[in-house]
């Protein structure tokens, strides 16, 4: 079965490393398989990517990561799409495992996210707040799935016009798909990507604030949500709740336990930023948060 790999490349980045990780596994960009990269900054190796067969979608600087994913998926033409992040390249064996899943006929499947940093590195805070709960082996109690290692039938996603206009908000898309379809972990545990996103304190905290506000501002577009006042009153408690959830995921792995305690100050600050974003989003709406999300 054919697949389009759809990648968001926000800001300065190194997509060649991502491409090399794919090619090293035997992935070939041809008439059957595609690679679409949507980016909002100049790519120093753009010609290398094009010569390898990648399709580049250049968007204006400052385009949100949600709309970059939207553009990449909208430009795809195959029946299956793989949604990935340029800073989270596929780990060894990813492509071979994806091929086995495709041959099995699954319409929706996902895999774990591995940490690409050591416990003492500040970047581990970013991994812990976003993806520790999706570490291998997956916790059967966690019903969410990572949006940066996610494969599905293109027909299950929004039309191209909606993806270009509003982008792909992974959380809400996954909520909808979970209601409509059963999202299953890949049967082969090596459908894994490696988190290698760098972390600068100021941009990191601003991103958490925007993400929280974007989430809150668009939450009530989804069915079955609690009341706005209840969400507004509950949001100051979110740092404690979210830190507990991160610890619950991290404590199962020695390296993540170590990273949690070493990066707790950044984790706490990140969850305060998210909580404040949710509070503002419930009270005043989304503002520019979704449009500026990185």
Secondary structure, DSSP 8 states (H G I E B T S, - for coil): --EEEEEEE-SS--HHHHHHHHHTTT---SSSEEEEEEESS--TTHHHHHHTT-EEEE--TT--HHHHHHHHHHT--SSEEEEEETTS-B-TTHHHHHHHHHHHT-SEEE--EEE-S-TTSTHHHHHHHHHGGG-SS--TT-----TTEEEEEGGGS--HHHHHHH---HHHHHHHHHHHS--EE-SSTT--EEE-----HHHHHHHHHHHHHHHHHHHTTSTT---HHHHHHHGGGHHHHHHHHHHHHHTTSHHHHHHHHHTHHHHHHHHHHHHHHHHHHHHH--TTTTTT--
